């Protein structure tokens, strides 16, 4: 796969020939995802998601909109705030307008980013893929999953263990209580069983 900066460039140049603008927007993306305190929600996460999206490109109706959503969905990230998705959607809206992206794509992107806040069911297939791609880490191998949980803990380092564990138990139980974690058949068949095993194991550790 091309490096993540090249993927951004190839995506953006389809809508604007302004290289200075494209590079400026990339720098903003890079600065956001490389900011201190980001141990999981960083450029590695974006690259992972772009890779999965590319692997499922044939199933995605508006691939460009989905890529824009991936690049911007965690643009704003502060573990102490609950408006990250809204701020990220605003950043995407502003950037895509500068690039001259058509209005319908911008609206689609904004809706997709906002959907990552609750990860609730949606009738839009592309949004389902975005949500599943965002959660695919839950269904990776136990080793990768443990690396993910350690990184998330570091992002919430401001909280003492008893506070973090209580909140994390709630999150994990929320996923386990779902009839299906993954909304698309492709991700459900590939990741569901391992995700439930990983989450169940984490919940046991959090409860000890």
RAVENVEN-V487788 format. One record per residue. RES is the residue in one small letter. D_LAST is the distance of its C-alpha to the last C-alpha in whole Angstrom. Layout:
res->RES d_last->D_LAST
res->RES d_last->D_LAST
This chain:
res->x d_last->41
res->x d_last->43
res->x d_last->42
res->x d_last->40
res->x d_last->43
res->x d_last->45
res->x d_last->44
res->x d_last->44
res->x d_last->47
res->x d_last->48
res->x d_last->47
res->x d_last->48
res->x d_last->52
res->x d_last->52
res->x d_last->53
res->x d_last->54
res->x d_last->56
res->x d_last->55
res->x d_last->54
res->x d_last->53
res->x d_last->51
res->x d_last->49
res->x d_last->48
res->x d_last->48
res->x d_last->45
res->x d_last->44
res->x d_last->43
res->x d_last->42
res->x d_last->39
res->x d_last->38
res->x d_last->38
res->x d_last->36
res->x d_last->33
res->x d_last->34
res->x d_last->33
res->x d_last->31
res->x d_last->27
res->x d_last->27
res->x d_last->25
res->x d_last->24
res->x d_last->27
res->x d_last->30
res->x d_last->33
res->x d_last->31
res->x d_last->29
res->x d_last->33
res->x d_last->34
res->x d_last->32
res->x d_last->32
res->x d_last->36
res->x d_last->36
res->x d_last->34
res->x d_last->37
res->x d_last->40
res->x d_last->39
res->x d_last->39
res->x d_last->42
res->x d_last->44
res->x d_last->42
res->x d_last->42
res->x d_last->45
res->x d_last->45
res->x d_last->43
res->x d_last->45
res->x d_last->43
res->x d_last->40
res->x d_last->40
res->x d_last->41
res->x d_last->38
res->x d_last->36
res->x d_last->37
res->x d_last->37
res->x d_last->34
res->x d_last->32
res->x d_last->35
res->x d_last->33
res->x d_last->30
res->x d_last->28
res->x d_last->24
res->x d_last->26
res->x d_last->28
res->x d_last->28
res->x d_last->32
res->x d_last->31
res->x d_last->32
res->x d_last->35
res->x d_last->36
res->x d_last->36
res->x d_last->38
res->x d_last->41
res->x d_last->41
res->x d_last->41
res->x d_last->44
res->x d_last->46
res->x d_last->46
res->x d_last->47
res->x d_last->50
res->x d_last->51
res->x d_last->51
res->x d_last->53
res->x d_last->50
res->x d_last->52
res->x d_last->51
res->x d_last->49
res->x d_last->47
res->x d_last->46
res->x d_last->45
res->x d_last->43
res->x d_last->41
res->x d_last->40
res->x d_last->39
res->x d_last->37
res->x d_last->35
res->x d_last->35
res->x d_last->33
res->x d_last->30
res->x d_last->29
res->x d_last->28
res->x d_last->28
res->x d_last->30
res->x d_last->32
res->x d_last->36
res->x d_last->39
res->x d_last->40
res->x d_last->39
res->x d_last->39
res->x d_last->36
res->x d_last->34
res->x d_last->35
res->x d_last->34
res->x d_last->30
res->x d_last->30
res->x d_last->30
res->x d_last->28
res->x d_last->25
res->x d_last->26
res->x d_last->24
res->x d_last->21
res->x d_last->23
res->x d_last->23
res->x d_last->22
res->x d_last->19
res->x d_last->20
res->x d_last->22
res->x d_last->19
res->x d_last->16
res->x d_last->19
res->x d_last->20
res->x d_last->16
res->x d_last->17
res->x d_last->20
res->x d_last->19
res->x d_last->17
res->x d_last->20
res->x d_last->22
res->x d_last->20
res->x d_last->20
res->x d_last->21
res->x d_last->18
res->x d_last->16
res->x d_last->12
res->x d_last->11
res->x d_last->14
res->x d_last->14
res->x d_last->10
res->x d_last->12
res->x d_last->15
res->x d_last->13
res->x d_last->11
res->x d_last->15
res->x d_last->16
res->x d_last->15
res->x d_last->15
res->x d_last->19
res->x d_last->19
res->x d_last->18
res->x d_last->20
res->x d_last->23
res->x d_last->26
res->x d_last->26
res->x d_last->24
res->x d_last->28
res->x d_last->31
res->x d_last->34
res->x d_last->34
res->x d_last->34
res->x d_last->31
res->x d_last->29
res->x d_last->31
res->x d_last->30
res->x d_last->26
res->x d_last->25
res->x d_last->23
res->x d_last->22
res->x d_last->20
res->x d_last->19
res->x d_last->17
res->x d_last->16
res->x d_last->14
res->x d_last->13
res->x d_last->11
res->x d_last->10
res->x d_last->9
res->x d_last->7
res->x d_last->5
res->x d_last->6
res->x d_last->4
res->x d_last->0
